Amino acid sequence: MTFDPDTVDFAKGNGLVPVVVQDVDTLQVLTLAYMDRAALDETMSSGEATFFSRSRGGRWRKGETSGDRLHVVSITPDCDADALVLGVRPVGNACHLHRTSCFGDGDAPGLGRIARLEQTIRRRAVADPSESWTARLIAQGPKRIAQKVGEEGVETALAGVAGPDEELASEAADLIYHLLVLLHARNMVFQDVLDVLASRAEAGKGAG
């Protein structure tokens, strides 16, 4: 990761900076913790989130007792360099109450559910095809999956024309699921689609 720890202002917080921990895939906020310079250095050298516990009065690496780890992907300071966002890929739960997040017991909100569904598809892709529809579909190859995307697209369009809202939402969910399976079969992820949308948005800014 490209990050200079010397740019962080620890003095403002008497040696500590607040750290927002966020899942890089779902963008769900997992917890709020604190770091001193030594904890930040250990995080960068180990690749696993290490914090300063104000109650314990010392450093602790997430997962030392629970086994629930936070693998660090990125570290981003705020505009004043006195707070950090830690982008992580969690192994297990972030909360000591055995929840995904310390902020409520809900799963990833909004578009984060797309990333969560992608994680589920990756797990089921290697399951026994006799026990998993996802594994069975992937085993049939991209051509069959693409056919399912086409079928679901037609059903979504028909629901959009003549169906109630509940039917349209249901058919759209089926379409998105099969589209994600197709992307997986092609070794792609939904972020590839978002990247295209982002590039189009940037191009549109200069279109007049």
Phi, psi and omega in degrees: 000144180265106183199134180253107182296339180291345180276351183279133181268093178278338185296324184299326181256029179055043176096356181235151171232142175288146183230117173273123181258123188229135175292122185290340182271313183265346184065014177287134174285123187264318181194169172239128181222187180227152176228143161260181184297322181294321179294321178295317179298318180293322177300316183289324182282327183268333185081006178238143185297125176235132185238173171253120179272118180290329180284324179273340180073028180195178182280151174210138178267129180304127177100001181301324179251325184274334186085356178276109187258159174235101179278123188276129178255322183209154174229123184232121176279158174279182187295336179262359179060030177238018174204153184231150166249124180257112176274122187228162166244108185283148169245104186093207184263150177273333186267142179289350176270016178064041175242157180302317183230151174286345183260077180086170183256011179281160177277182181305130182274165172055225182295347175300335178292334175296313179297321179295320178294322177299320178297318178296318179298319179297321179292316184284341180298333181257011179279176177290120181303334179287346183244353183224124177296322179298312179297320180294319180293316180295324179296335180279348173094165183303326182298315180292321179295319178298324177298318179295322177299317178297316179298315181292328177296319178295315180296324177294318179297317179296319178294326179292332181276316190231355185265164174288167183302321182297321179292318179298316179298319181294315180292323178296322177297318178298319180297315181296317179302310182293327176296319178294323176296319178297316178300318179298317181296335178263013180060039177236167177228167183297334178300330177298323177291316180297326178297321178295316179298320180295318180294324177292322179296319179295319180295325182291336180294330181257017185271005177108000000 
